[in-house]
Amino acid sequence: HAYELYLHARALFVTRSDLARAVSLAREAVEADPNFAHGWELLAAASFSASGEPTPEARDATNRALRFNPNLSLAHALKGVMASFDPPYDWDTSVRELERA
């Protein structure tokens, strides 16, 4: 069930057709399977994209995604972008995460 929710959310995210719905479905996916790393990664990306800024939800979801799977490139890219988004800028983390992505 979590994977089906994820696939639907991902389709909405990739096409940017309904980011709010993508966020909602990604939330449902991680509620159905709290250990679903790709679900957390998608929730982070959709939440960031929908709001246009690194929300607490996007930051938390990014960290959870990387805790469950430290090799997720999108999660590393998000972490890098978020580290350089608002002051105080963390350029070292930003560069390290973007290079790893």
N, C-alpha and C positions, 0 to 999 in steps of 0.2 A: 504494500500500500504506500509506503513512504517513497519508494522509487517511482511509482506512477505519479504521485504528487510532484516529485522533483522534475520528472520529464515534462509535465504540463507547465510548471513554473519556468523551467529552462526555455521552453519554446516561446513563452511570453517575454522572457527577459531578452533573448537573442534578437527577437524581432522588434523589441521595444514597443509592442502593441498595447501592453497593459502592465506597467511596472508595479502599480499598486496591487494588482491581482497576483503578480509573480511573487511579491513579498509575502502576501497572505498564504499562498500555496507552499512557499518554501518554509514558512513558519509551521504550517501543518505537517510538512514532511519531517522536520526535526522534532516535532512533538510526537509523531508516530515512531520515530527512531532517533533518540537523542545522541546516538553514536555515529550517525550518518555524516561523515566528514564532507562529502560533496554537497549535501543538503545545507550544511552550515556555510560552506563556501558560497553557494548560490544565494543564500539569505543575505550574506554580507554584500555581495555584488549588487543584488537587486535593491537592497536598502540604501546603499550608497548612491546608486544611480537614480533611484526615485527621489531622493532628497537633494541630491547635488552636493552633499557634504558628508563627512564621516560622522554618522550618528552613533550614539552609544551602542545601538543594536548592531550596526555594521562592525564596529570595533570588537564587540564581544563575539559576534559570529565568526569573524576572521580568526580570532584567537582560539576559539573552539575548533574550528576547521583544522587549524595547524596542530592543535593538540592531538586530534584523532588521526591526522595524516600530515606529517611535516613536509611532504613532497608536493603539495598542491600549488601549482604555479600561480593560478589566479589569486589565491589567498595571499601568497607572498607579494604579488604585484599590488594588491589592495593595501596590504600593510605598509608597503613602501610609499605609495601615494598618500595614504592617510598620515604618515609620519611627517610629510612635508606640506601638509595642507594648511594647517593653522599654527600660529605661534604658540609656544616656542617650537620652532622647526627643529626636527631631529634628522639632520642631513645624513649622519652616519648610518642610522637605521634605514633611512629611505634608500640610500645607495646600496647598502648590503641586501635589503629585501628585493629591490628591483633587479639587481644582478642575479640573485638566486632564482628569481622568477624566470 
